[in-house]
Amino acid sequence: MHSRRDTEVQCMITKAVSVDPEGRAVFGETIEEPSTVLKVPGEDVELSAILGSSPDQPMAPPGREDAILLLHITTRANVDDLIEVAGMRLIVTAISPSYDNVGKAAYHVVRAVSQA
């Protein structure tokens, strides 16, 4: 099994602060955080062995996400924020905690779609 530390890369998270009259997100502060990219757009990978399940997301079926990232449990990312990582611009659609084998929150699983 690979170590997440081996594949961590920096990402830029730009906070969505409001919505304009046309319904588009208005972005504010930018934060740099470490992340692990598990899935990129166009890639079809089986992640259940890596992600496992948690009480908040028991064996969730695949969604419409283009990318899946792992962020540290202390992340400041939220749904609708913009994440730039490895040349991709992604909008966060869901965030859920994942737990280690003793039930402690280990990291956040972030599901995102490519920004149009």
N, C-alpha and C positions, 0 to 999 in steps of 0.2 A: 504494500500500500504506500502511495506516495505521501510526502509531507506537504501540507499546504504552504509552509514557509518557503519551499523550493520554487513555488510558482507565483508568489505575491508580486503584484505590480502596483504602482501608484495610480490612483484615479482622482479625477476632479469632480466634486459634487457641487452643483449649483442649485441652491435652494429655490423652490417655487414659492413665491410670496403672495401672489394673488392671480386673478384672471382678468384679462382685458375685456372690453365690451363685445369683442368677437369670439370670446371663449378660449383664447390662447393664454397659456401660462405666462406670467410675468416673473422673471427670475431676479434674484438678489445676490446675496453673499455666496462666495465660492470657498469650498473647503477641500483640502487635499487629504486623502486617506489611503491606507493600503487595501488592496482587494485581491481576490483570486477569481479569475475568469474560468467558469466551468463549461459554458456553452456560448458560442458566438453565432451570429445570424448565418443561416444556411447549413448549420451543422445539426445532425440528428444523432444525439448521444443518449445513452441510458444512464441516468444519474441516480437512480434509486439506491444503488449500492453506496454511493458517496454521501447522499443526503439522508438516507434512512427515512425515518418518520418522527414526528413529534406530536404531542397532544394538540397543538394548534393546527397541524397540517398532516393528518394521518394518511399516508400513501396517496397524496393528492394527484389527480390525473394531470397529464401535461396540459398546460394552458396555451395561450396564444403568444407566449414570450418569444423574442428573438434571441435573448441572451439571459444567462443566469450567472450571478456573481455571489461570492461569499464576502461579507464585510464583517469586521470585528464587531463584537457585541456592543461596543461603545460608539458605533456609527451614529452620525447625525442625519443620515439619509432618511427620507420619507417618500411616500407615494407622490408622484408627479414631479419629483426632483429630476434634474438632468445630470447624468453621469457620463463623463468622457473618460474612456479607457481604451488603450491599445488602438487608437485611431477611430474608435466608434463613439457615436453620440446616441445615448440611450435615455429613454424616459422610464422611470420606475413605475411599474404597475402593481407590484405587491412586495411586501416584506414580511417574512415570518422567521421566528427564532428556530434554531435547531439546537438540540441538546446533546451533551456528551453521555457516556454510559452510566453516570451517576445521577443524571437528571438535572444537571446544571446547564444553563444557557451557554452554548459554546460560540456561536456566531449567528449572523443573520443571513438568510437566503434571500437574495434580491432578484426578482424577476423583472425584466425590462423589455421594451420594444424599441426598435430603431426609430430615431427621430426623423420624421418626414421632411 
